[in-house]
Structures are given as structure tokens and as C-alpha cells.
Amino acid sequence: MLTVGTKIQQTISSCESVLANLHSFSLETQDQAAKQMFQNLGNQQQQILDNLNARLQYIETQEPQYKQ
């Protein structure tokens, strides 16, 4: 069974992958509307990633048994 910390770390990895893809899409398109959309989605994804990282740090501080 995976710990909460492990599950959050896996989710963080997935989010980082999505963020990288959005960045690539933004760089690869010439369509300015699509480029702006990918940049906006990337900004939102970065906020999600920041929140998940903050939660992981909190869990590791408050509940050391979840620390990897």
C-alpha cells in the first residue's frame, strides 16, 4: 500500500510532466491564441504543482512516517 506522501510524489511527477508538455506545446505552435492558451494552462498547472509541493512538505513535517 502506498503512503499519502508517495501518492503525492507520484502526482507531483505527473504534474511536472503535464507542465513540460504544455510548455512544449506553447513553444511549438505559431497560433497566438493557442500559444496563449497553453501558457495560461501552464500557469495554472504551476500553481497546482506549487500547492502539491507545499502539501508534501507539510505532511513530511507534521507526519514524519510519510517522509520518503
C-alpha positions in Angstrom: 0.0 0.0 0.0 1.3 3.4 -0.9 1.6 6.1 1.7 0.0 9.5 1.2 3.5 11.0 0.7 4.2 8.5 -2.0 0.9 9.2 -3.8 1.5 13.0 -3.6 5.1 12.5 -5.0 3.6 10.5 -7.9 1.0 13.2 -8.5 3.8 15.8 -8.5 5.7 13.8 -11.1 2.6 13.7 -13.3 2.0 17.4 -12.9 5.6 18.1 -13.8 5.2 16.1 -17.0 2.0 17.9 -17.9 3.7 21.2 -17.3 6.6 20.3 -19.6 4.1 19.2 -22.3 2.2 22.5 -22.0 5.4 24.5 -22.3 6.5 22.5 -25.4 3.1 23.0 -27.0 3.3 26.7 -26.3 6.8 26.9 -28.0 5.8 24.7 -30.9 2.7 26.4 -32.1 2.6 29.5 -34.3 -1.1 30.1 -33.5 -1.0 33.0 -31.0 -4.4 32.1 -29.5 -3.2 28.5 -28.9 0.1 29.7 -27.6 -1.7 32.0 -25.0 -4.0 29.1 -24.0 -1.0 26.8 -23.4 0.7 29.5 -21.4 -2.4 30.1 -19.3 -2.8 26.4 -18.7 0.9 26.1 -17.8 0.5 28.9 -15.2 -2.5 27.1 -13.7 -0.6 23.8 -13.7 2.4 25.5 -12.0 0.0 26.7 -9.2 -1.3 23.2 -8.8 2.3 21.9 -8.6 3.3 24.6 -6.1 0.3 23.6 -3.9 1.1 19.9 -4.1 4.7 20.6 -3.1 3.6 22.7 -0.2 1.3 20.0 0.9 4.0 17.3 0.7 6.4 19.5 2.8 3.7 19.9 5.4 3.0 16.2 5.5 6.7 15.4 5.8 7.0 18.0 8.7 3.8 17.0 10.6 3.8 13.3 9.9 7.4 12.0 9.6 6.2 8.5 8.8 5.2 9.7 5.3 8.7 11.1 4.6 10.4 9.1 1.8 
